[in-house]
């Protein structure tokens, strides 16, 4: 009852395909945004995801007047000659502005917290989604952060102290996972969350060594970090889930990395 495309579609393409196939059409970014929306738990992540959804929706608006008018609370009596689609766009733009204002206030609070940690050593776990960053976070900090075998289980940056404690203190942060062809609007909305990685003294690139595609996944992570200005931060590579490899696979891995 649904067709999912592994690339982005325009609003017109989606409508034509739905008319032709008679089923709901979902493109890649819509699916990723929907998964993010289902995972969002905190006020910050909910605002970030909704902002990305609105920014993605804006150029794809088609005949959504009734739905959007209800969201605005029934204000939208159209002026003479004003087209419905332009009213839709104005409603979405207004919502984007309000979400950006809310996110800006949250960003100020986060920046204040980061400044308090400037004297500490900060290490950030970065990597592809489901590479095991949260499991590593638990091992390093002894915290009870959520660990699940699913995409984007972590949306909010968590910061915990290294255990056992050392001096000077070391803080470990766990960031949102990346994926290939990540929607640009999502990267932009989560910039404030990724700022924790940009403030790190060291990045630990965490990969799932048991995944044959881990090298391309590592490249995706590096590309996103370059996009937000984190390419010059010192880094180390962590081969996670190495216990899943056979002896032969381990030997091949060692040879390829030499």
Secondary structure as the mmCIF struct_conf table of DSSP 4:
data_model
#
loop_
_struct_conf.conf_type_id
_struct_conf.id
_struct_conf.beg_label_comp_id
_struct_conf.beg_label_asym_id
_struct_conf.beg_label_seq_id
_struct_conf.end_label_comp_id
_struct_conf.end_label_asym_id
_struct_conf.end_label_seq_id
STRN STRN1 UNK A 2 UNK A 4
BEND BEND1 UNK A 6 UNK A 7
HELX_RH_AL_P HELX_RH_AL_P1 UNK A 11 UNK A 21
BEND BEND2 UNK A 23 UNK A 23
STRN STRN2 UNK A 24 UNK A 26
HELX_RH_AL_P HELX_RH_AL_P2 UNK A 28 UNK A 39
BEND BEND3 UNK A 42 UNK A 42
HELX_RH_AL_P HELX_RH_AL_P3 UNK A 43 UNK A 58
TURN_TY1_P TURN_TY1_P1 UNK A 59 UNK A 60
BEND BEND4 UNK A 63 UNK A 63
HELX_RH_AL_P HELX_RH_AL_P4 UNK A 65 UNK A 71
TURN_TY1_P TURN_TY1_P2 UNK A 72 UNK A 73
BEND BEND5 UNK A 74 UNK A 74
HELX_LH_PP_P HELX_LH_PP_P1 UNK A 77 UNK A 79
TURN_TY1_P TURN_TY1_P3 UNK A 80 UNK A 81
HELX_RH_AL_P HELX_RH_AL_P5 UNK A 84 UNK A 116
TURN_TY1_P TURN_TY1_P4 UNK A 117 UNK A 119
BEND BEND6 UNK A 120 UNK A 120
STRN STRN3 UNK A 121 UNK A 127
STRN STRN4 UNK A 128 UNK A 128
TURN_TY1_P TURN_TY1_P5 UNK A 129 UNK A 130
BEND BEND7 UNK A 131 UNK A 132
HELX_RH_AL_P HELX_RH_AL_P6 UNK A 133 UNK A 141
BEND BEND8 UNK A 149 UNK A 150
TURN_TY1_P TURN_TY1_P6 UNK A 151 UNK A 152
BEND BEND9 UNK A 156 UNK A 156
STRN STRN5 UNK A 158 UNK A 161
BEND BEND10 UNK A 163 UNK A 164
BEND BEND11 UNK A 167 UNK A 168
STRN STRN6 UNK A 170 UNK A 174
HELX_LH_PP_P HELX_LH_PP_P2 UNK A 176 UNK A 177
STRN STRN7 UNK A 178 UNK A 178
TURN_TY1_P TURN_TY1_P7 UNK A 180 UNK A 181
HELX_RH_AL_P HELX_RH_AL_P7 UNK A 184 UNK A 189
TURN_TY1_P TURN_TY1_P8 UNK A 190 UNK A 190
HELX_RH_AL_P HELX_RH_AL_P8 UNK A 191 UNK A 198
TURN_TY1_P TURN_TY1_P9 UNK A 199 UNK A 199
BEND BEND12 UNK A 201 UNK A 201
STRN STRN8 UNK A 202 UNK A 208
TURN_TY1_P TURN_TY1_P10 UNK A 209 UNK A 210
BEND BEND13 UNK A 211 UNK A 211
TURN_TY1_P TURN_TY1_P11 UNK A 212 UNK A 213
HELX_RH_AL_P HELX_RH_AL_P9 UNK A 214 UNK A 227
TURN_TY1_P TURN_TY1_P12 UNK A 228 UNK A 229
TURN_TY1_P TURN_TY1_P13 UNK A 231 UNK A 232
BEND BEND14 UNK A 233 UNK A 233
STRN STRN9 UNK A 235 UNK A 240
TURN_TY1_P TURN_TY1_P14 UNK A 241 UNK A 241
HELX_RH_3T_P HELX_RH_3T_P1 UNK A 242 UNK A 244
BEND BEND15 UNK A 245 UNK A 245
HELX_RH_AL_P HELX_RH_AL_P10 UNK A 247 UNK A 257
#
